[in-house]
Amino acid sequence: MSLPKANILLIGSGGVGTIAALNLEAGGLAQVTAVLRSNYEAVASNGFDITSCDHGSLKGWKPTSITNRIPEITTSSPQKYDYIVCTTKVIADSGGPTGEQLIQSAVTPGHTVIVLIQNGLNIEKGYQRLFPQNIVLSGISMIDSHEVVPGVIVHGSADDLVIGAFRNPGLVDVAAEAAAAERFVRIYSAAGKTKCVLVRDVAYSRWRKLIFNACLNSICALTGLDTGRIRLADDAVETLVRPAMAEIRAAATSVGVDLPAGVCDEVIAAYPVTMYLPPSMLEDVWKGNLIEVESIVGEPLRIGRANGVSMPTLSVLYHLLKGVQWRAKEKKGLIEIPAQGTE
Amino acid sequence: MSLPKANILLIGSGGVGTIAALNLEAGGLAQVTAVLRSNYEAVASNGFDITSCDHGSLKGWKPTSITNRIPEITTSSPQKYDYIVCTTKVIADSGGPTGEQLIQSAVTPGHTVIVLIQNGLNIEKGYQRLFPQNIVLSGISMIDSHEVVPGVIVHGSADDLVIGAFRNPGLVDVAAEAAAAERFVRIYSAAGKTKCVLVRDVAYSRWRKLIFNACLNSICALTGLDTGRIRLADDAVETLVRPAMAEIRAAATSVGVDLPAGVCDEVIAAYPVTMYLPPSMLEDVWKGNLIEVESIVGEPLRIGRANGVSMPTLSVLYHLLKGVQWRAKEKKGLIEIPAQGTE
C-alpha cells in the first residue's frame, strides 16, 4: 500500500505557480488544489496549455482540483492541507488583505506547512505572527515562466528552486522544520524533472536573489532597459548596477550573510546579452501592475540602514519606485486625487 | 525716420520660439526669419494658429519670413543677422551636429549676437569657441507654451524671460556685451505684452532654473508623476525632490552662486497642486523624444563633483536618465544593437 499523497493547496497559479503544481503532481506524491483568480474561467473550461522546457507540451492540463476561492477548513472538515504553497507576488503596500489573512481559512493550526515561493525579505513575519504553531518554508525560484494569456503558460528555462525552513521563533522543534522542508523537496523532485535543492541557510538564498531583484530588476524597471540592453547602454552597469549591488552586499554582511563579490558578475551575466529579457518588474511597469517594491527594495534598505550601512543608490531607486507604484495604484483606482483645477 | 529694425534669425519655432518671434515682432523693432523643421509645411501653408495668454488668438500668423534651412551669410551677402535666437532643446549627446555648427553659416563674425534661450549649464562654451568674436547672451524662459500639433501653439501662462550676457573670455569689451543684452530686452519688451528682464548675474538665473529642471523635472520624468502628483505621492518630495534640490544648491554654492533655501519651496509650489502639469522632460519621455539630460543634469553634477560636493541623489537620477535616453536613441535608430539570439 502506498503512502497517502500530500494534500497541497496552491495560491496563485500563473507562470511560477502552475509549473510548481505540475512538478508537485508529476512525481505522484502529492495532489494539488489550485486557487485561481484571473484565469479561473479559462482553466475551468480548457485547462492549462503549457509549453515547458522541463515537461514538454501539455494541452488541457489540470491539477487534481481547481477552485476560485480559498477553501474553508474547520476542525470538522474531512480534509486538511499538509502544505499551502504561495506563489503570488508580495505587494505589502496594496492596501488589500495580507497573504496570511488571505489563506487563514485554509490553515490548520499546528499542521499545515506554509511554503512561500516568493522574493524579498521578512515576508514570513506576518505568517509566523498569525500562525505561531505552523512551520513556514522559504522558496527562492529561478525560473523563466510566464502566463502569456489566461491559462497559457510558457516556461522557457529550467526551474531551479531553493527550499529551506524559516526559523519560527514560536516553534521549539527545529528538526520538525527541517523535516518539513526535506519532505517538500522530496515531493517536488520526485518526477526527476526539475532542480529543487534543500538549504539550511535560507537567508543566503534570499539575499543572493536580491542581487538581481533589488538592483538589476529595479534599474531595468526605471530605465526601460532589459537584461541585455542594460549591459550595452554606456556605463549603466558600472554607474548604477554595481553600486546598487555593492550596497545590497554590504547590507547582507551587516546581518551576517556573506555574498561573494563574484555573485555580482554571475548575476549581471546570467543571460546572454542578446536574449534581451525584460525582468519581471519592468514587465509589471509596462503592464501597469503593482510591483514588489517593499519586499525586494524597501526591506533590504531598511535593514541596511538600521545597521548603519550607507545605501545612497538603493535609497533613490526605492523612492523612485515608490513614485511609480503610487501612480500605478492611482491608475488602478486604489488612490483618489483631488479633481483637476487651478486652486 | 525710424531706426532700421533689428534683423533676427530664430532657430526652433515651437512653443517657446514662436512666442519669442511674436514678442520680438510685436513691438515693431525687429523682423524675424524663423527656421522651421518639422512644422515647415504646415506653417508655410497656413501660418501659425496661436492661442496665447499674452497675445490672444491669432490665426494664420507668420513672422516676416520663414525658411526650412539655415541661411548662408557671406561677406558679399546683402544682409546680416543682428541676432540669432536659439530656442531648440540642447541635446549634447544626440550624435548630430552641435548648435554652433548648425548656425555657423548664418553668423557674421564680430557682428551677430547669439541668444541662447535654453536651459542648462555650459551651453555657451561651444558657441564662444567657434565664434570667439561674437557676443553670446543667456535667456532663461519661464513659459508654459506648447506646439500641440505642427503650427498650433497653446501658450498658457505669462512669458517670463531673463536675459543677460555670458562673459566671453575672447572679448574685452564687457560694456558691449551688456549693451547687446540691453538692446535685446528693449526689442523683446517693446510691445509691453511680456515680462523680459535684464540681469547681470547670468549664473544665478541658470542655477535657479535647475532647482526645477534637474530635480523636479527629472524625478517626474522617472516616476511618471506630474507637478501635482509628485506632491501628493507619499513622501516623494521629502525623500527625492528636496535632497536633489539641496545637492543643486550645494553645487551652486561651490561656484559662488547663492540660492536661498526658500527657492526650493517656491519651485515646489510654483503651480497649484491640482493643475497636474507634466513637466517638459516627462512629456518628452512619454513622446519618446530625446531629453536634455547632459545640460540640465549632467553638467551641474560634473561641476559639483569637481568641487567636492556630495551629490548622491543627482548621480543616480543622472545615470537612470542616461539609460532612458539610450533607449530613446535606440528607438530612434541612433543606436544599433546586436540581433536577438541566445549567444
Contacts between the chains, C-beta under 8 A, distances in Angstrom:
chain1	res1	chain2	res2	distance
A	219	B	320	7.2
A	219	B	323	7.3
A	222	B	222	5.8
A	222	B	320	5.3
A	222	B	323	7.6
A	223	B	320	5.6
A	223	B	323	3.2
A	223	B	324	5.4
A	223	B	326	7.9
A	223	B	327	6.6
A	224	B	323	7.4
A	224	B	324	6.2
A	224	B	327	4.8
A	225	B	323	5.3
A	225	B	326	7.2
A	225	B	327	5.9
A	228	B	337	7.6
A	229	B	326	7.5
A	229	B	327	6.8
A	229	B	330	7.3
A	229	B	337	6.8
A	230	B	323	7.2
A	232	B	337	5.7
A	232	B	338	8.0
A	233	B	322	7.5
A	233	B	323	5.4
A	233	B	326	4.1
A	233	B	327	7.4
A	234	B	322	6.2
A	234	B	326	6.1
A	235	B	319	7.6
A	235	B	322	8.0
A	236	B	319	6.6
A	236	B	322	7.0
A	236	B	323	5.0
A	236	B	326	7.4
A	239	B	315	7.7
A	239	B	319	4.3
A	239	B	322	8.0
A	240	B	316	7.0
A	240	B	319	4.9
A	240	B	320	6.8
A	240	B	323	7.3
A	272	B	341	7.1
A	272	B	342	5.3
A	272	B	343	5.7
A	273	B	338	7.0
A	274	B	338	5.2
A	274	B	339	6.8
A	274	B	340	5.6
A	274	B	341	4.3
A	274	B	342	7.0
A	274	B	343	6.5
A	275	B	340	7.4
A	275	B	341	7.7
A	275	B	342	6.0
A	276	B	340	5.8
A	312	B	312	3.6
A	312	B	313	7.5
A	312	B	315	8.0
A	312	B	316	7.3
A	313	B	312	7.5
A	313	B	316	5.6
A	315	B	239	7.7
A	315	B	312	8.0
A	316	B	240	7.0
A	316	B	312	7.3
A	316	B	313	5.6
A	316	B	316	3.9
A	316	B	317	6.9
A	317	B	316	6.9
A	319	B	235	7.6
A	319	B	236	6.6
A	319	B	239	4.3
A	319	B	240	4.9
A	320	B	219	7.2
A	320	B	222	5.3
A	320	B	223	5.6
A	320	B	240	6.8
A	320	B	320	7.4
A	322	B	233	7.5
A	322	B	234	6.2
A	322	B	235	8.0
A	322	B	236	7.1
A	322	B	239	8.0
A	323	B	219	7.3
A	323	B	222	7.6
A	323	B	223	3.2
A	323	B	224	7.4
A	323	B	225	5.3
A	323	B	230	7.2
A	323	B	233	5.4
A	323	B	236	5.1
A	323	B	240	7.3
A	324	B	223	5.4
A	324	B	224	6.2
A	326	B	223	7.9
A	326	B	225	7.2
A	326	B	229	7.5
A	326	B	233	4.1
A	326	B	234	6.1
A	326	B	236	7.5
A	327	B	223	6.7
A	327	B	224	4.8
A	327	B	225	5.8
A	327	B	229	6.8
A	327	B	233	7.4
A	330	B	229	7.3
A	337	B	228	7.6
A	337	B	229	6.8
A	337	B	232	5.7
A	338	B	273	7.0
A	338	B	274	5.2
A	339	B	274	6.8
A	340	B	274	5.6
A	340	B	275	7.4
A	340	B	276	5.8
A	341	B	272	7.1
A	341	B	274	4.3
A	341	B	275	7.7
A	342	B	272	5.3
A	342	B	274	7.0
A	342	B	275	6.0
A	343	B	272	5.6
A	343	B	274	6.4
